[in-house]
Structure formats: C-alpha cells, structure tokens
Amino acid sequence: MKIIKTVTLIFFGVAVVSCSKRDTLQKVSSDEILERPTEETKNMRIISTSNGRLRNTIFAKTAITLREKDTVLHICPDGLYIASYKDSLLESTLIADSATIRENPVFFTATGNVVATNLLENKRLETEGPLFWNSQKKTIEVFVFSTIYTPTDTTYAHEIRSDDKFEKTLLKKQSGVFER
C-alpha cells in the first residue's frame, strides 16, 4: 500500500511540475508557413454542383492544405480521382498518383500515371506527367512523352498544349498509328 501511495505521489508531482511550465507560442516567419500544413484530410470526397446539377466529384486518400496570405495549396500525395459531369452525366475522369492544386486562380498539377479520359468522345490521354491545368487560361499542358488514344488512332507526343476541352490541341514531336 505504501508503494502505491509513493508511486501516486511521484506521478502527481511530475504531472504538477510538467504542467507548471507554460507552453509558449513560436513566432513563425511567412517563409515557413507553406512548409507547415494547416489541415490534413483523410479519405477526402468533394462533390461540386451548379444550379442543383452535379459538376465534379473529387476523391483523395490524403489531402494536405498549406496557406500563406492569399495562397492556398492542396497537396494530394497518395493519389487523386476526379470525375466531371455534363448535365449530370459522367463526361470525363482524371486519375493520378499525386496532385497539387493551387487556388485563386486554380492551377492544377497531376503527376505519376496520369490518365485523363473523355468518355463522351472516347478519347484517353496517358502520361507520367506532370500535366498542368490552368483554370484562368483554360489550358492543359504536358511537356513529357504522352500517348493519346481514340477509337481509330494512337498518337505519341513529347509536348501537348490544348484548351481544357481538348477541342484545339497542338502536339509537338508527334508520331503514331493513324487510320484514315
């Protein structure tokens, strides 16, 4: 019994001493803010609508948010899946091993086994990335070897510049198998 009282008094004394030291806030320079996450979300799912119609769904195993003044950066290091809808019907998908999304304006970078599929036109782009999407300019750019598949053609390119709907596309250093 004496041992239990002694251990209890020691434990209580250590707790009181450790609580008596006040934690002080550390001053963080603005250069360090983007190095420190402000949020971390596991199994993130975002559903975006417009006028009651489904527009996008975004899934990520992990999303880390970093903030500095007006800049918000979301990093998805464990993969990302985006589904886009037109008139609530699935229009396109994008899958990547990792992604970074900067807000205001939205600038999106996908890397590692990037597969972008336009289901309405039966087209698919595959690249290791990075694939860059700029919402303000409404452009998609890829500066590494990529493959574009359509029902009749397979095209290889080392640089792709396109509007974000792939209606006007510039391919550099292209080759492929084309059926006419």
matplotlib code that plots the C-alpha trace (Angstrom):
import matplotlib.pyplot as plt

x = [0.0, 2.9, 4.4, 1.1, 0.9, 4.6, 4.1, 0.9, 2.6, 5.6, 3.2, 1.2, 4.3, 5.7, 2.3, 2.2, 5.8, 5.3, 2.0, 3.6, 5.8, 3.8, 3.9, 5.0, 3.9, 6.6, 6.8, 6.8, 8.1, 6.0, 8.5, 7.9, 4.1, 3.9, 6.2, 3.7, 0.3, -2.7, -5.1, -4.8, -7.8, -8.0, -10.4, -11.5, -14.6, -15.8, -19.0, -19.4, -22.8, -24.0, -27.7, -28.6, -26.7, -23.7, -20.5, -17.5, -16.6, -13.0, -11.6, -8.2, -6.8, -4.9, -5.2, -2.8, -3.6, -1.0, -1.9, 0.1, -1.7, -4.0, -2.4, -4.0, -2.2, -3.7, -1.4, -2.7, 0.4, -1.5, -3.5, -6.4, -9.6, -11.7, -15.0, -16.6, -20.2, -22.2, -25.9, -25.3, -23.9, -20.3, -18.3, -14.6, -12.3, -8.8, -6.6, -3.1, -0.7, -0.4, -1.6, -1.2, -4.0, -3.4, -6.4, -7.0, -6.7, -6.9, -3.8, -3.7, -0.7, -1.1, 1.9, 2.6, 0.5, -1.9, -4.9, -7.4, -10.4, -13.1, -16.0, -18.2, -15.7, -14.0, -10.5, -7.8, -4.6, -1.9, 1.3, 3.7, 3.1, 3.3, 0.0, -0.7, -4.3, -4.7, -8.4, -7.8, -6.4, -8.5, -5.4, -3.8, -0.1, 2.1, 5.8, 6.8, 6.1, 2.4, 0.0, -3.4, -5.9, -9.0, -11.2, -9.2, -5.8, -2.9, -0.8, 2.5, 3.7, 6.5, 4.6, 0.8, -0.8, -4.6, -7.7, -9.2, -11.8, -9.2, -11.0, -7.9, -4.8, -1.1, 1.1, 4.9, 7.3, 4.3, 4.1, 1.6, -0.7, -3.5, -6.4, -7.9]
y = [0.0, 2.3, 1.7, 2.6, 5.9, 6.7, 5.9, 8.0, 11.0, 10.8, 10.6, 13.5, 15.6, 15.0, 16.0, 19.2, 20.1, 19.4, 21.4, 24.4, 25.1, 27.3, 26.5, 29.5, 30.2, 30.2, 33.0, 31.6, 33.6, 33.9, 31.8, 28.9, 28.9, 27.0, 24.4, 23.6, 22.0, 23.9, 20.9, 17.3, 15.4, 11.6, 9.9, 13.3, 13.4, 16.7, 17.0, 20.1, 21.2, 24.1, 25.1, 21.7, 19.7, 17.5, 19.1, 17.3, 14.7, 14.6, 11.8, 11.7, 9.3, 12.3, 16.0, 18.4, 22.1, 24.8, 28.5, 31.7, 35.1, 34.7, 31.5, 28.1, 25.0, 21.5, 18.5, 15.0, 12.8, 9.4, 9.7, 11.6, 10.8, 13.5, 12.8, 15.7, 15.7, 17.5, 17.7, 15.3, 12.6, 11.4, 13.3, 12.8, 11.4, 12.1, 9.7, 10.5, 9.1, 12.6, 16.1, 19.7, 22.2, 26.0, 28.2, 31.8, 31.2, 27.4, 25.8, 22.0, 19.7, 15.9, 13.6, 9.9, 7.6, 10.3, 9.1, 11.7, 10.2, 12.0, 9.5, 11.4, 11.4, 8.1, 9.7, 9.0, 10.7, 8.8, 10.4, 10.1, 13.9, 16.4, 17.5, 21.2, 22.7, 26.5, 27.4, 31.1, 30.4, 27.2, 25.4, 21.9, 21.4, 18.4, 18.6, 14.9, 11.8, 11.1, 8.9, 9.8, 7.1, 7.4, 4.7, 4.8, 6.4, 6.2, 9.3, 9.8, 13.3, 14.9, 18.1, 18.8, 22.2, 22.3, 24.1, 22.4, 20.6, 19.2, 20.8, 22.8, 20.8, 21.4, 18.3, 18.6, 15.8, 13.6, 10.1, 7.3, 4.9, 6.6, 5.1, 7.1]
z = [0.0, 0.8, -2.6, -4.4, -2.4, -3.2, -6.9, -6.9, -5.2, -7.6, -10.6, -9.2, -8.5, -12.1, -13.5, -11.5, -12.4, -16.1, -16.1, -14.4, -17.4, -19.8, -23.4, -25.4, -28.9, -31.5, -34.0, -37.5, -40.4, -43.5, -45.5, -43.2, -43.4, -46.6, -45.1, -42.4, -43.1, -41.8, -42.5, -43.3, -44.5, -44.9, -47.4, -48.8, -51.1, -52.5, -54.5, -56.6, -58.0, -60.1, -60.1, -58.5, -61.1, -60.3, -61.8, -60.2, -57.6, -56.2, -54.2, -52.5, -49.8, -48.3, -48.8, -47.1, -47.1, -46.8, -46.6, -46.9, -47.2, -50.3, -51.5, -50.6, -51.8, -51.6, -52.0, -52.6, -52.2, -52.3, -55.5, -56.8, -58.8, -60.4, -62.3, -64.2, -65.3, -68.0, -67.5, -64.5, -66.9, -66.4, -69.1, -68.1, -65.5, -64.3, -62.3, -61.0, -58.4, -56.9, -57.5, -56.3, -56.6, -56.0, -55.5, -56.8, -59.7, -59.8, -61.1, -61.1, -61.5, -61.8, -61.7, -61.9, -64.1, -65.2, -67.2, -68.5, -70.2, -72.2, -72.1, -74.5, -77.3, -76.3, -76.0, -73.4, -72.6, -70.7, -69.3, -66.4, -66.0, -64.9, -66.5, -65.9, -66.0, -65.7, -64.9, -65.8, -69.2, -69.6, -70.9, -70.4, -71.0, -70.8, -71.6, -71.4, -73.6, -73.7, -75.6, -76.9, -77.7, -79.8, -81.3, -84.6, -83.7, -81.3, -81.1, -79.3, -78.5, -76.4, -75.8, -75.7, -75.5, -75.5, -74.4, -71.4, -73.5, -75.9, -78.9, -80.1, -79.5, -80.5, -80.5, -80.8, -81.9, -82.7, -84.2, -84.2, -85.8, -87.8, -89.7, -92.4]

ax = plt.figure().add_subplot(projection="3d")
ax.plot(x, y, z, "-o")
ax.set_aspect("equal")
plt.show()
